[in-house]
Amino acid sequence: MQIKMMTLMAGPFGNRQPDSVYDVPKDEAAQLIAGGFAVKHVAPAEIKPKKKTAEDDVAEMKKAETAELPAAENAAVPDPKPKPAAAKKRKRKSAAAKKSGSGK
């Protein structure tokens, strides 16, 4: 019989953790359930996926088409005048300086 432990149980034959499911003999299960240490575990029924129909496809398309846009007061507003990046001006070497190898 399967039980779900509600409390920790530890002893010389092992331990059982709370919220875990264990398969135990019926007499042991009955004792643990009667003492309030466990509850009978009922396996959840398998959920079969719903078959998709044409109406489902149309509903999904309408849902996607009618997505809400953010409110105007919450929308991101770009800066009116972006600040230009500070450009560094370089001095150009003269042709004579390039030939001689002196840089300044």
LOTIDO-952469 format. One record per residue (C-alpha): residue in one letter; x, y, z. Coordinates in steps of 0.1 Angstrom, whole numbers, plus 5000, padded with zeros to 4 digits. Example, Ala and Ser with C-alpha at 12.3 -4.5 7.8 and 13.67 -1.06 7.14 Angstrom:
BEGIN
A512349555078 S513749895071 
# end
This chain:
BEGIN
M500050005000 Q501350354992 I501450615019 K502550975021 M504551055052 M503451365071 T506251365096 L509851235097 M510250875108 A513650745117 G514650415132 P517050115129 F515350005097 G515750335079 N514150675077 R511250825059 Q511051195049 P507951415052 D505951475019 S507551165004 V505550854991 Y506550505002 D505250154995 V504749965028 P502949655040 K499249715047 D499549655085 E502349905088 A500450155067 A497350115089 Q499350185120 L501050495105 I497750635093 A495950565126 G498750745144 G498551045122 F502051005109 A500950935073 V498050945049 K496950705022 H498450814989 V496150834959 A498050864926 P496751154905 A494751054874 E496651104842 I495551414824 K495051354787 P495851654764 K492851814748 K492751764710 K493252094692 T490452204670 A490152474643 E488152694668 D491152674692 D493452794664 V491153084656 A490953184693 E494753184696 M495153404665 K492553654678 K494253664712 A497653734695 E496154004673 T494554194702 A497554214724 E497454534745 L500054804740 P501554984770 A499755294781 A501255624767 E502255744802 N504155424808 A505855404774 A509555474772 V510155824760 P513455894742 D515556204751 P514556494729 K518156594721 P520756324725 K524056464737 P526856414711 A529856214722 A532956434729 A535256384700 K538956414705 K540756614679 R544156484668 K546956684655 R548056574621 K551756524614 S553156724587 A554756544557 A558256664569 A557656534604 K556556194591 K559856164570 S562056264599 G560356044625 S559856324651 G556256314661 K555556654678 
# end
